[in-house]
Amino acid sequence: MPTLCLFAEGKTSNGKAILPFKKGAFKDLKPVKIYGFKPVHDRINHYFCWMPVPALCILHLCNWYNTFEFHEIEYAYDPSYLNLDPNDPNAWEVYAQKVRTIMSKMLDLPMEDKKYAD
């Protein structure tokens, strides 16, 4: 079965902290597969996506290689043990916060309550 991968923050962060998650992956209260990766070196700037394409290509060609730590939890995380009420419109926030806490520990990164634009 294919796996849908998405950034629960809405976009990537700068790799230094876990940002608050958005509703999309958690609104249906279905199990999610948790992956995490972070750069080993500080050569990668996650704000490159705002640059014009030619400049972006030149910068990426200057980086001969980039190393990442990749982490995966073997099984999908099932939110059923959290005893969330599916009729509660804020239940997804409890679920998202739990997954965010797991990722923070897994990647050894702090959680920040700033938004991507901050």
N, C-alpha and C positions, 0 to 999 in steps of 0.2 A: 504494500500500500504506500503511495507517495506521501511524503511528509511536507507540509507547508511550513516554510521557515519565514519568520518575520521578526523585525525588531520591535519588541513590545513597548519601547520608549517612543516609537513613532519614527525615529531616526537614530543613527548611532550617536553616541556621546563622544567625548574626547578620550575615552579609554581610561580615565582616572577615577570614575565613580559610576554608580548605577543610578540613573535618573528615574523619576516616577514613570510608571507604565500607563499606557493609554488603554481604553476600554476594549478595543477590538478583539484581542485574543482571549479575553476573559468574560465577555458579556454573556455567553451561553453556559458558563460554568461546566465546560467539558474538559477532560484531561488534556494536558499539554506536555509536550516533550521539551525538556529544558537542555539547551546548549549554551555554552558561553565561550567567548574567545576574547583575548586581549593581546595587544602587541607586547613583545618582549623588549623592544627598543623604543625610544622616543622619536624615531625618524618619521613616523607616520602622523600626519596631521589630518584629522577627520573633517576638517573644514575645507579641504581641497575641493569638495564637490561644488563650492560656490565660485570657483575660478573658471575663466574661459577655457574651453577645451584645448587649444594649442598649449597654453601654459601648463595645464594639468598634465598633458602628455609628456612634456619636457621634464617636469618634476618627477613623474613616475619612472621615466627612463633613467633618471639619475640615481634612483634607488635600485641597486642591483638585486637585492633580495630583502624580504621582510619576514621576520619570524613571529609567529603567534603561538600562544598557549591555547590549546583547544580542550574544552571540558564538555563532557556529556553525562547526563544521568541516564542510566541504562533503561529505566522504564518511564512511561509517561506519568506525570504527577496528577493524581486523581484528587479533586477537591471535595469528594463526598464526605471524607472524614471531618471536614471543617463544619459540617452541619449547617450549611448556609441555606437560607430561605430563597428559593428561586424567584419568588414574587417580590423580594426586596430589591429596589432599584440600585442600592449601593452594595449589594453582595459581591459584585465583581471587584470592588476596591479591596475587600478583605482578601479575596483570592489572589489578586495581583500583588498585594503587599507580601503575602506569604511566599510567592514565587520569587519576588524581588529579594527577599531576605535570604532565600536559598542561593540565589545567584551571587549575592554579595559575599556570602561565606565561601562559595565554591571558587570564585575568582579572587578572593582576598582583596575586595574593593569596598570602599565605604559607600553608603547610600547618601545621595544628596537630594534635597527637595526642590532644587532648581528645575526650571523647564529648559528645553533645548535652546530656546532663544536667549536665555540668560548667559 
